[in-house]
Amino acid sequence: MEQDLQTRLDAQDERLEDIYVSIEKMRKYFLWTLIVTVATIVLPLIALAVVLPWFIKTISSAYGM
């Protein structure tokens, strides 16, 4: 009985280690997904907020408005 219990605990330990490795891979995947999302959406929006007023000023001065 004691040996059976130890065997089951060892098997659960191995499965928990596999789950931990899998979760760490998913965590890294989600982190890089967040970084790519910020780089492709948020940074261009910030750049647009900086460039748009300059562009409007340049266009309006070219047409004498």
CHARMM internal coordinates of N, CA and C (Angstrom, degrees):
IC EDIT
DIST 1 N 1 CA 1.4539
DIST 1 CA 1 C 1.5188
ANGL 1 N 1 CA 1 C 110.42
DIST 1 C 2 N 1.3099
ANGL 1 CA 1 C 2 N 116.61
DIHE 1 N 1 CA 1 C 2 N -43.91
DIST 2 N 2 CA 1.4680
ANGL 1 C 2 N 2 CA 120.74
DIHE 1 CA 1 C 2 N 2 CA -179.01
DIST 2 CA 2 C 1.5239
ANGL 2 N 2 CA 2 C 110.91
DIHE 1 C 2 N 2 CA 2 C -65.80
DIST 2 C 3 N 1.3328
ANGL 2 CA 2 C 3 N 117.08
DIHE 2 N 2 CA 2 C 3 N -40.57
DIST 3 N 3 CA 1.4713
ANGL 2 C 3 N 3 CA 121.60
DIHE 2 CA 2 C 3 N 3 CA 179.57
DIST 3 CA 3 C 1.5311
ANGL 3 N 3 CA 3 C 110.24
DIHE 2 C 3 N 3 CA 3 C -65.44
DIST 3 C 4 N 1.3293
ANGL 3 CA 3 C 4 N 117.34
DIHE 3 N 3 CA 3 C 4 N -40.01
DIST 4 N 4 CA 1.4637
ANGL 3 C 4 N 4 CA 121.74
DIHE 3 CA 3 C 4 N 4 CA 178.95
DIST 4 CA 4 C 1.5284
ANGL 4 N 4 CA 4 C 110.62
DIHE 3 C 4 N 4 CA 4 C -63.08
DIST 4 C 5 N 1.3156
ANGL 4 CA 4 C 5 N 115.44
DIHE 4 N 4 CA 4 C 5 N -42.84
DIST 5 N 5 CA 1.4620
ANGL 4 C 5 N 5 CA 120.22
DIHE 4 CA 4 C 5 N 5 CA 178.95
DIST 5 CA 5 C 1.5265
ANGL 5 N 5 CA 5 C 110.82
DIHE 4 C 5 N 5 CA 5 C -63.39
DIST 5 C 6 N 1.3081
ANGL 5 CA 5 C 6 N 116.98
DIHE 5 N 5 CA 5 C 6 N -42.08
DIST 6 N 6 CA 1.4699
ANGL 5 C 6 N 6 CA 120.97
DIHE 5 CA 5 C 6 N 6 CA 179.25
DIST 6 CA 6 C 1.5344
ANGL 6 N 6 CA 6 C 110.78
DIHE 5 C 6 N 6 CA 6 C -65.48
DIST 6 C 7 N 1.3087
ANGL 6 CA 6 C 7 N 116.95
DIHE 6 N 6 CA 6 C 7 N -38.35
DIST 7 N 7 CA 1.4617
ANGL 6 C 7 N 7 CA 121.47
DIHE 6 CA 6 C 7 N 7 CA 178.28
DIST 7 CA 7 C 1.5259
ANGL 7 N 7 CA 7 C 110.46
DIHE 6 C 7 N 7 CA 7 C -63.49
DIST 7 C 8 N 1.3112
ANGL 7 CA 7 C 8 N 116.15
DIHE 7 N 7 CA 7 C 8 N -43.23
DIST 8 N 8 CA 1.4678
ANGL 7 C 8 N 8 CA 120.52
DIHE 7 CA 7 C 8 N 8 CA 179.08
DIST 8 CA 8 C 1.5234
ANGL 8 N 8 CA 8 C 111.10
DIHE 7 C 8 N 8 CA 8 C -66.30
DIST 8 C 9 N 1.3112
ANGL 8 CA 8 C 9 N 116.94
DIHE 8 N 8 CA 8 C 9 N -39.70
DIST 9 N 9 CA 1.4618
ANGL 8 C 9 N 9 CA 120.16
DIHE 8 CA 8 C 9 N 9 CA 177.52
DIST 9 CA 9 C 1.5236
ANGL 9 N 9 CA 9 C 111.66
DIHE 8 C 9 N 9 CA 9 C -64.78
DIST 9 C 10 N 1.3099
ANGL 9 CA 9 C 10 N 116.83
DIHE 9 N 9 CA 9 C 10 N -39.22
DIST 10 N 10 CA 1.4658
ANGL 9 C 10 N 10 CA 120.78
DIHE 9 CA 9 C 10 N 10 CA 177.21
DIST 10 CA 10 C 1.5294
ANGL 10 N 10 CA 10 C 110.89
DIHE 9 C 10 N 10 CA 10 C -64.41
DIST 10 C 11 N 1.3304
ANGL 10 CA 10 C 11 N 116.06
DIHE 10 N 10 CA 10 C 11 N -41.02
DIST 11 N 11 CA 1.4653
ANGL 10 C 11 N 11 CA 120.24
DIHE 10 CA 10 C 11 N 11 CA 178.90
DIST 11 CA 11 C 1.5238
ANGL 11 N 11 CA 11 C 110.56
DIHE 10 C 11 N 11 CA 11 C -64.57
DIST 11 C 12 N 1.3170
ANGL 11 CA 11 C 12 N 116.87
DIHE 11 N 11 CA 11 C 12 N -40.49
DIST 12 N 12 CA 1.4619
ANGL 11 C 12 N 12 CA 120.64
DIHE 11 CA 11 C 12 N 12 CA 177.70
DIST 12 CA 12 C 1.5229
ANGL 12 N 12 CA 12 C 110.70
DIHE 11 C 12 N 12 CA 12 C -66.15
DIST 12 C 13 N 1.3063
ANGL 12 CA 12 C 13 N 116.38
DIHE 12 N 12 CA 12 C 13 N -37.30
DIST 13 N 13 CA 1.4617
ANGL 12 C 13 N 13 CA 120.93
DIHE 12 CA 12 C 13 N 13 CA 177.86
DIST 13 CA 13 C 1.5239
ANGL 13 N 13 CA 13 C 111.01
DIHE 12 C 13 N 13 CA 13 C -61.54
DIST 13 C 14 N 1.3228
ANGL 13 CA 13 C 14 N 116.61
DIHE 13 N 13 CA 13 C 14 N -43.01
DIST 14 N 14 CA 1.4623
ANGL 13 C 14 N 14 CA 120.97
DIHE 13 CA 13 C 14 N 14 CA 178.32
DIST 14 CA 14 C 1.5226
ANGL 14 N 14 CA 14 C 111.09
DIHE 13 C 14 N 14 CA 14 C -64.20
DIST 14 C 15 N 1.3156
ANGL 14 CA 14 C 15 N 116.29
DIHE 14 N 14 CA 14 C 15 N -42.65
DIST 15 N 15 CA 1.4672
ANGL 14 C 15 N 15 CA 120.16
DIHE 14 CA 14 C 15 N 15 CA 179.48
DIST 15 CA 15 C 1.5221
ANGL 15 N 15 CA 15 C 110.75
DIHE 14 C 15 N 15 CA 15 C -65.34
DIST 15 C 16 N 1.3203
ANGL 15 CA 15 C 16 N 117.18
DIHE 15 N 15 CA 15 C 16 N -40.07
DIST 16 N 16 CA 1.4605
ANGL 15 C 16 N 16 CA 119.87
DIHE 15 CA 15 C 16 N 16 CA 178.12
DIST 16 CA 16 C 1.5314
ANGL 16 N 16 CA 16 C 111.42
DIHE 15 C 16 N 16 CA 16 C -63.49
DIST 16 C 17 N 1.3123
ANGL 16 CA 16 C 17 N 116.34
DIHE 16 N 16 CA 16 C 17 N -38.26
DIST 17 N 17 CA 1.4664
ANGL 16 C 17 N 17 CA 120.16
DIHE 16 CA 16 C 17 N 17 CA 177.35
DIST 17 CA 17 C 1.5278
ANGL 17 N 17 CA 17 C 110.55
DIHE 16 C 17 N 17 CA 17 C -64.71
DIST 17 C 18 N 1.3305
ANGL 17 CA 17 C 18 N 117.20
DIHE 17 N 17 CA 17 C 18 N -41.17
DIST 18 N 18 CA 1.4614
ANGL 17 C 18 N 18 CA 120.72
DIHE 17 CA 17 C 18 N 18 CA 177.23
DIST 18 CA 18 C 1.5319
ANGL 18 N 18 CA 18 C 110.81
DIHE 17 C 18 N 18 CA 18 C -63.36
DIST 18 C 19 N 1.3181
ANGL 18 CA 18 C 19 N 117.07
DIHE 18 N 18 CA 18 C 19 N -40.98
DIST 19 N 19 CA 1.4570
ANGL 18 C 19 N 19 CA 121.51
DIHE 18 CA 18 C 19 N 19 CA 178.61
DIST 19 CA 19 C 1.5295
ANGL 19 N 19 CA 19 C 109.62
DIHE 18 C 19 N 19 CA 19 C -64.21
DIST 19 C 20 N 1.3079
ANGL 19 CA 19 C 20 N 117.44
DIHE 19 N 19 CA 19 C 20 N -41.76
DIST 20 N 20 CA 1.4680
ANGL 19 C 20 N 20 CA 121.19
DIHE 19 CA 19 C 20 N 20 CA 179.53
DIST 20 CA 20 C 1.5241
ANGL 20 N 20 CA 20 C 110.99
DIHE 19 C 20 N 20 CA 20 C -61.51
DIST 20 C 21 N 1.3192
ANGL 20 CA 20 C 21 N 117.16
DIHE 20 N 20 CA 20 C 21 N -43.61
DIST 21 N 21 CA 1.4656
ANGL 20 C 21 N 21 CA 120.90
DIHE 20 CA 20 C 21 N 21 CA 179.37
DIST 21 CA 21 C 1.5295
ANGL 21 N 21 CA 21 C 109.72
DIHE 20 C 21 N 21 CA 21 C -63.37
DIST 21 C 22 N 1.3102
ANGL 21 CA 21 C 22 N 116.50
DIHE 21 N 21 CA 21 C 22 N -42.73
DIST 22 N 22 CA 1.4576
ANGL 21 C 22 N 22 CA 120.90
DIHE 21 CA 21 C 22 N 22 CA 179.89
DIST 22 CA 22 C 1.5308
ANGL 22 N 22 CA 22 C 111.41
DIHE 21 C 22 N 22 CA 22 C -64.02
DIST 22 C 23 N 1.3091
ANGL 22 CA 22 C 23 N 117.15
DIHE 22 N 22 CA 22 C 23 N -42.34
DIST 23 N 23 CA 1.4565
ANGL 22 C 23 N 23 CA 121.71
DIHE 22 CA 22 C 23 N 23 CA 179.85
DIST 23 CA 23 C 1.5235
ANGL 23 N 23 CA 23 C 110.78
DIHE 22 C 23 N 23 CA 23 C -65.89
DIST 23 C 24 N 1.3048
ANGL 23 CA 23 C 24 N 118.00
DIHE 23 N 23 CA 23 C 24 N -38.45
DIST 24 N 24 CA 1.4663
ANGL 23 C 24 N 24 CA 120.82
DIHE 23 CA 23 C 24 N 24 CA 177.61
DIST 24 CA 24 C 1.5240
ANGL 24 N 24 CA 24 C 110.87
DIHE 23 C 24 N 24 CA 24 C -64.47
DIST 24 C 25 N 1.3210
ANGL 24 CA 24 C 25 N 117.89
DIHE 24 N 24 CA 24 C 25 N -38.85
DIST 25 N 25 CA 1.4601
ANGL 24 C 25 N 25 CA 120.86
DIHE 24 CA 24 C 25 N 25 CA 176.55
DIST 25 CA 25 C 1.5298
ANGL 25 N 25 CA 25 C 110.22
DIHE 24 C 25 N 25 CA 25 C -63.77
DIST 25 C 26 N 1.3317
ANGL 25 CA 25 C 26 N 116.83
DIHE 25 N 25 CA 25 C 26 N -42.49
DIST 26 N 26 CA 1.4616
ANGL 25 C 26 N 26 CA 120.34
DIHE 25 CA 25 C 26 N 26 CA 178.78
DIST 26 CA 26 C 1.5195
ANGL 26 N 26 CA 26 C 111.23
DIHE 25 C 26 N 26 CA 26 C -65.39
DIST 26 C 27 N 1.3262
ANGL 26 CA 26 C 27 N 117.05
DIHE 26 N 26 CA 26 C 27 N -38.81
DIST 27 N 27 CA 1.4567
ANGL 26 C 27 N 27 CA 120.60
DIHE 26 CA 26 C 27 N 27 CA 179.27
DIST 27 CA 27 C 1.5194
ANGL 27 N 27 CA 27 C 110.57
DIHE 26 C 27 N 27 CA 27 C -62.15
DIST 27 C 28 N 1.3268
ANGL 27 CA 27 C 28 N 117.30
DIHE 27 N 27 CA 27 C 28 N -42.96
DIST 28 N 28 CA 1.4612
ANGL 27 C 28 N 28 CA 121.27
DIHE 27 CA 27 C 28 N 28 CA 178.05
DIST 28 CA 28 C 1.5292
ANGL 28 N 28 CA 28 C 110.60
DIHE 27 C 28 N 28 CA 28 C -65.77
DIST 28 C 29 N 1.3235
ANGL 28 CA 28 C 29 N 117.46
DIHE 28 N 28 CA 28 C 29 N -39.03
DIST 29 N 29 CA 1.4518
ANGL 28 C 29 N 29 CA 121.58
DIHE 28 CA 28 C 29 N 29 CA 178.28
DIST 29 CA 29 C 1.5274
ANGL 29 N 29 CA 29 C 110.29
DIHE 28 C 29 N 29 CA 29 C -61.71
DIST 29 C 30 N 1.3339
ANGL 29 CA 29 C 30 N 116.94
DIHE 29 N 29 CA 29 C 30 N -46.12
DIST 30 N 30 CA 1.4555
ANGL 29 C 30 N 30 CA 120.51
DIHE 29 CA 29 C 30 N 30 CA 179.63
DIST 30 CA 30 C 1.5279
ANGL 30 N 30 CA 30 C 111.42
DIHE 29 C 30 N 30 CA 30 C -66.16
DIST 30 C 31 N 1.3077
ANGL 30 CA 30 C 31 N 117.99
DIHE 30 N 30 CA 30 C 31 N -36.13
DIST 31 N 31 CA 1.4584
ANGL 30 C 31 N 31 CA 121.27
DIHE 30 CA 30 C 31 N 31 CA 177.32
DIST 31 CA 31 C 1.5204
ANGL 31 N 31 CA 31 C 110.54
DIHE 30 C 31 N 31 CA 31 C -62.42
DIST 31 C 32 N 1.3192
ANGL 31 CA 31 C 32 N 117.56
DIHE 31 N 31 CA 31 C 32 N -47.00
DIST 32 N 32 CA 1.4599
ANGL 31 C 32 N 32 CA 120.19
DIHE 31 CA 31 C 32 N 32 CA 179.83
DIST 32 CA 32 C 1.5167
ANGL 32 N 32 CA 32 C 111.72
DIHE 31 C 32 N 32 CA 32 C -69.00
DIST 32 C 33 N 1.3310
ANGL 32 CA 32 C 33 N 117.43
DIHE 32 N 32 CA 32 C 33 N -31.68
DIST 33 N 33 CA 1.4611
ANGL 32 C 33 N 33 CA 120.18
DIHE 32 CA 32 C 33 N 33 CA 174.39
DIST 33 CA 33 C 1.5199
ANGL 33 N 33 CA 33 C 110.28
DIHE 32 C 33 N 33 CA 33 C -63.40
DIST 33 C 34 N 1.3172
ANGL 33 CA 33 C 34 N 117.43
DIHE 33 N 33 CA 33 C 34 N -41.78
DIST 34 N 34 CA 1.4592
ANGL 33 C 34 N 34 CA 121.51
DIHE 33 CA 33 C 34 N 34 CA 177.43
DIST 34 CA 34 C 1.5180
ANGL 34 N 34 CA 34 C 110.86
DIHE 33 C 34 N 34 CA 34 C -63.82
DIST 34 C 35 N 1.3119
ANGL 34 CA 34 C 35 N 117.61
DIHE 34 N 34 CA 34 C 35 N -43.90
DIST 35 N 35 CA 1.4676
ANGL 34 C 35 N 35 CA 121.33
DIHE 34 CA 34 C 35 N 35 CA -179.64
DIST 35 CA 35 C 1.5256
ANGL 35 N 35 CA 35 C 110.25
DIHE 34 C 35 N 35 CA 35 C -62.51
DIST 35 C 36 N 1.3226
ANGL 35 CA 35 C 36 N 117.82
DIHE 35 N 35 CA 35 C 36 N -44.76
DIST 36 N 36 CA 1.4635
ANGL 35 C 36 N 36 CA 121.00
DIHE 35 CA 35 C 36 N 36 CA 179.77
DIST 36 CA 36 C 1.5229
ANGL 36 N 36 CA 36 C 110.77
DIHE 35 C 36 N 36 CA 36 C -65.67
DIST 36 C 37 N 1.3241
ANGL 36 CA 36 C 37 N 117.23
DIHE 36 N 36 CA 36 C 37 N -39.09
DIST 37 N 37 CA 1.4623
ANGL 36 C 37 N 37 CA 120.82
DIHE 36 CA 36 C 37 N 37 CA 178.13
DIST 37 CA 37 C 1.5166
ANGL 37 N 37 CA 37 C 110.77
DIHE 36 C 37 N 37 CA 37 C -62.41
DIST 37 C 38 N 1.3136
ANGL 37 CA 37 C 38 N 116.93
DIHE 37 N 37 CA 37 C 38 N -45.27
DIST 38 N 38 CA 1.4633
ANGL 37 C 38 N 38 CA 120.26
DIHE 37 CA 37 C 38 N 38 CA 178.76
DIST 38 CA 38 C 1.5237
ANGL 38 N 38 CA 38 C 109.92
DIHE 37 C 38 N 38 CA 38 C -62.98
DIST 38 C 39 N 1.3108
ANGL 38 CA 38 C 39 N 116.93
DIHE 38 N 38 CA 38 C 39 N -42.18
DIST 39 N 39 CA 1.4637
ANGL 38 C 39 N 39 CA 120.28
DIHE 38 CA 38 C 39 N 39 CA -177.75
DIST 39 CA 39 C 1.5249
ANGL 39 N 39 CA 39 C 111.88
DIHE 38 C 39 N 39 CA 39 C -67.00
DIST 39 C 40 N 1.3165
ANGL 39 CA 39 C 40 N 118.31
DIHE 39 N 39 CA 39 C 40 N -33.15
DIST 40 N 40 CA 1.4570
ANGL 39 C 40 N 40 CA 120.15
DIHE 39 CA 39 C 40 N 40 CA -175.88
DIST 40 CA 40 C 1.5197
ANGL 40 N 40 CA 40 C 114.32
DIHE 39 C 40 N 40 CA 40 C -94.46
DIST 40 C 41 N 1.3101
ANGL 40 CA 40 C 41 N 119.17
DIHE 40 N 40 CA 40 C 41 N -17.66
DIST 41 N 41 CA 1.4685
ANGL 40 C 41 N 41 CA 121.00
DIHE 40 CA 40 C 41 N 41 CA -177.91
DIST 41 CA 41 C 1.5212
ANGL 41 N 41 CA 41 C 111.99
DIHE 40 C 41 N 41 CA 41 C -116.59
DIST 41 C 42 N 1.2966
ANGL 41 CA 41 C 42 N 118.09
DIHE 41 N 41 CA 41 C 42 N -53.97
DIST 42 N 42 CA 1.4622
ANGL 41 C 42 N 42 CA 121.25
DIHE 41 CA 41 C 42 N 42 CA -172.30
DIST 42 CA 42 C 1.5254
ANGL 42 N 42 CA 42 C 111.65
DIHE 41 C 42 N 42 CA 42 C -72.80
DIST 42 C 43 N 1.3145
ANGL 42 CA 42 C 43 N 118.11
DIHE 42 N 42 CA 42 C 43 N -45.64
DIST 43 N 43 CA 1.4659
ANGL 42 C 43 N 43 CA 120.07
DIHE 42 CA 42 C 43 N 43 CA -179.07
DIST 43 CA 43 C 1.5277
ANGL 43 N 43 CA 43 C 112.89
DIHE 42 C 43 N 43 CA 43 C -62.01
DIST 43 C 44 N 1.3359
ANGL 43 CA 43 C 44 N 120.14
DIHE 43 N 43 CA 43 C 44 N -42.97
DIST 44 N 44 CA 1.4606
ANGL 43 C 44 N 44 CA 118.52
DIHE 43 CA 43 C 44 N 44 CA 174.97
DIST 44 CA 44 C 1.5332
ANGL 44 N 44 CA 44 C 113.33
DIHE 43 C 44 N 44 CA 44 C -63.12
DIST 44 C 45 N 1.3144
ANGL 44 CA 44 C 45 N 118.00
DIHE 44 N 44 CA 44 C 45 N -33.77
DIST 45 N 45 CA 1.4641
ANGL 44 C 45 N 45 CA 120.06
DIHE 44 CA 44 C 45 N 45 CA 177.11
DIST 45 CA 45 C 1.5243
ANGL 45 N 45 CA 45 C 111.02
DIHE 44 C 45 N 45 CA 45 C -65.53
DIST 45 C 46 N 1.3084
ANGL 45 CA 45 C 46 N 116.80
DIHE 45 N 45 CA 45 C 46 N -40.69
DIST 46 N 46 CA 1.4637
ANGL 45 C 46 N 46 CA 120.66
DIHE 45 CA 45 C 46 N 46 CA 177.28
DIST 46 CA 46 C 1.5240
ANGL 46 N 46 CA 46 C 109.65
DIHE 45 C 46 N 46 CA 46 C -65.27
DIST 46 C 47 N 1.3158
ANGL 46 CA 46 C 47 N 117.17
DIHE 46 N 46 CA 46 C 47 N -43.15
DIST 47 N 47 CA 1.4610
ANGL 46 C 47 N 47 CA 120.61
DIHE 46 CA 46 C 47 N 47 CA 178.48
DIST 47 CA 47 C 1.5248
ANGL 47 N 47 CA 47 C 110.46
DIHE 46 C 47 N 47 CA 47 C -62.99
DIST 47 C 48 N 1.3144
ANGL 47 CA 47 C 48 N 118.03
DIHE 47 N 47 CA 47 C 48 N -39.38
DIST 48 N 48 CA 1.4534
ANGL 47 C 48 N 48 CA 121.85
DIHE 47 CA 47 C 48 N 48 CA 177.87
DIST 48 CA 48 C 1.5268
ANGL 48 N 48 CA 48 C 111.23
DIHE 47 C 48 N 48 CA 48 C -63.21
DIST 48 C 49 N 1.3182
ANGL 48 CA 48 C 49 N 116.72
DIHE 48 N 48 CA 48 C 49 N -40.01
DIST 49 N 49 CA 1.4597
ANGL 48 C 49 N 49 CA 120.54
DIHE 48 CA 48 C 49 N 49 CA 178.72
DIST 49 CA 49 C 1.5250
ANGL 49 N 49 CA 49 C 111.39
DIHE 48 C 49 N 49 CA 49 C -65.02
DIST 49 C 50 N 1.3063
ANGL 49 CA 49 C 50 N 117.72
DIHE 49 N 49 CA 49 C 50 N -28.11
DIST 50 N 50 CA 1.4646
ANGL 49 C 50 N 50 CA 121.39
DIHE 49 CA 49 C 50 N 50 CA 179.01
DIST 50 CA 50 C 1.5259
ANGL 50 N 50 CA 50 C 110.84
DIHE 49 C 50 N 50 CA 50 C -84.74
DIST 50 C 51 N 1.3193
ANGL 50 CA 50 C 51 N 118.04
DIHE 50 N 50 CA 50 C 51 N -41.08
DIST 51 N 51 CA 1.4621
ANGL 50 C 51 N 51 CA 122.14
DIHE 50 CA 50 C 51 N 51 CA -174.02
DIST 51 CA 51 C 1.5223
ANGL 51 N 51 CA 51 C 112.44
DIHE 50 C 51 N 51 CA 51 C -81.06
DIST 51 C 52 N 1.3096
ANGL 51 CA 51 C 52 N 118.91
DIHE 51 N 51 CA 51 C 52 N -34.90
DIST 52 N 52 CA 1.4553
ANGL 51 C 52 N 52 CA 122.18
DIHE 51 CA 51 C 52 N 52 CA -175.34
DIST 52 CA 52 C 1.5258
ANGL 52 N 52 CA 52 C 113.40
DIHE 51 C 52 N 52 CA 52 C -58.09
DIST 52 C 53 N 1.3291
ANGL 52 CA 52 C 53 N 121.04
DIHE 52 N 52 CA 52 C 53 N -47.74
DIST 53 N 53 CA 1.4718
ANGL 52 C 53 N 53 CA 118.99
DIHE 52 CA 52 C 53 N 53 CA 177.77
DIST 53 CA 53 C 1.5353
ANGL 53 N 53 CA 53 C 112.60
DIHE 52 C 53 N 53 CA 53 C -60.90
DIST 53 C 54 N 1.3147
ANGL 53 CA 53 C 54 N 117.38
DIHE 53 N 53 CA 53 C 54 N -39.66
DIST 54 N 54 CA 1.4633
ANGL 53 C 54 N 54 CA 120.45
DIHE 53 CA 53 C 54 N 54 CA 177.69
DIST 54 CA 54 C 1.5286
ANGL 54 N 54 CA 54 C 110.30
DIHE 53 C 54 N 54 CA 54 C -63.55
DIST 54 C 55 N 1.3229
ANGL 54 CA 54 C 55 N 117.12
DIHE 54 N 54 CA 54 C 55 N -42.26
DIST 55 N 55 CA 1.4549
ANGL 54 C 55 N 55 CA 121.81
DIHE 54 CA 54 C 55 N 55 CA -179.56
DIST 55 CA 55 C 1.5304
ANGL 55 N 55 CA 55 C 110.61
DIHE 54 C 55 N 55 CA 55 C -64.60
DIST 55 C 56 N 1.3228
ANGL 55 CA 55 C 56 N 117.65
DIHE 55 N 55 CA 55 C 56 N -43.68
DIST 56 N 56 CA 1.4656
ANGL 55 C 56 N 56 CA 121.76
DIHE 55 CA 55 C 56 N 56 CA 179.04
DIST 56 CA 56 C 1.5264
ANGL 56 N 56 CA 56 C 110.25
DIHE 55 C 56 N 56 CA 56 C -63.36
DIST 56 C 57 N 1.3100
ANGL 56 CA 56 C 57 N 117.60
DIHE 56 N 56 CA 56 C 57 N -41.46
DIST 57 N 57 CA 1.4607
ANGL 56 C 57 N 57 CA 121.85
DIHE 56 CA 56 C 57 N 57 CA 178.31
DIST 57 CA 57 C 1.5291
ANGL 57 N 57 CA 57 C 110.46
DIHE 56 C 57 N 57 CA 57 C -62.85
DIST 57 C 58 N 1.3120
ANGL 57 CA 57 C 58 N 117.28
DIHE 57 N 57 CA 57 C 58 N -42.85
DIST 58 N 58 CA 1.4622
ANGL 57 C 58 N 58 CA 121.44
DIHE 57 CA 57 C 58 N 58 CA -179.92
DIST 58 CA 58 C 1.5272
ANGL 58 N 58 CA 58 C 111.01
DIHE 57 C 58 N 58 CA 58 C -65.17
DIST 58 C 59 N 1.3132
ANGL 58 CA 58 C 59 N 117.36
DIHE 58 N 58 CA 58 C 59 N -45.35
DIST 59 N 59 CA 1.4521
ANGL 58 C 59 N 59 CA 121.30
DIHE 58 CA 58 C 59 N 59 CA 179.94
DIST 59 CA 59 C 1.5275
ANGL 59 N 59 CA 59 C 111.06
DIHE 58 C 59 N 59 CA 59 C -65.04
DIST 59 C 60 N 1.3291
ANGL 59 CA 59 C 60 N 116.67
DIHE 59 N 59 CA 59 C 60 N -43.84
DIST 60 N 60 CA 1.4819
ANGL 59 C 60 N 60 CA 119.00
DIHE 59 CA 59 C 60 N 60 CA -178.09
DIST 60 CA 60 C 1.5343
ANGL 60 N 60 CA 60 C 110.75
DIHE 59 C 60 N 60 CA 60 C -67.36
DIST 60 C 61 N 1.3233
ANGL 60 CA 60 C 61 N 118.51
DIHE 60 N 60 CA 60 C 61 N -34.38
DIST 61 N 61 CA 1.4577
ANGL 60 C 61 N 61 CA 119.40
DIHE 60 CA 60 C 61 N 61 CA 177.63
DIST 61 CA 61 C 1.5250
ANGL 61 N 61 CA 61 C 111.46
DIHE 60 C 61 N 61 CA 61 C -72.95
DIST 61 C 62 N 1.3197
ANGL 61 CA 61 C 62 N 117.79
DIHE 61 N 61 CA 61 C 62 N -28.71
DIST 62 N 62 CA 1.4645
ANGL 61 C 62 N 62 CA 120.78
DIHE 61 CA 61 C 62 N 62 CA 177.71
DIST 62 CA 62 C 1.5216
ANGL 62 N 62 CA 62 C 111.81
DIHE 61 C 62 N 62 CA 62 C -69.40
DIST 62 C 63 N 1.3027
ANGL 62 CA 62 C 63 N 117.15
DIHE 62 N 62 CA 62 C 63 N -33.43
DIST 63 N 63 CA 1.4533
ANGL 62 C 63 N 63 CA 121.57
DIHE 62 CA 62 C 63 N 63 CA -179.65
DIST 63 CA 63 C 1.5352
ANGL 63 N 63 CA 63 C 112.05
DIHE 62 C 63 N 63 CA 63 C -96.88
DIST 63 C 64 N 1.3157
ANGL 63 CA 63 C 64 N 117.95
DIHE 63 N 63 CA 63 C 64 N 0.72
DIST 64 N 64 CA 1.4493
ANGL 63 C 64 N 64 CA 122.84
DIHE 63 CA 63 C 64 N 64 CA 176.10
DIST 64 CA 64 C 1.5148
ANGL 64 N 64 CA 64 C 113.66
DIHE 63 C 64 N 64 CA 64 C 71.12
DIST 64 C 65 N 1.2961
ANGL 64 CA 64 C 65 N 117.21
DIHE 64 N 64 CA 64 C 65 N 34.47
DIST 65 N 65 CA 1.4645
ANGL 64 C 65 N 65 CA 120.12
DIHE 64 CA 64 C 65 N 65 CA -179.61
DIST 65 CA 65 C 1.4893
ANGL 65 N 65 CA 65 C 112.26
DIHE 64 C 65 N 65 CA 65 C -89.06
END
COOR INIT
IC SEED 1 N 1 CA 1 C
IC BUILD
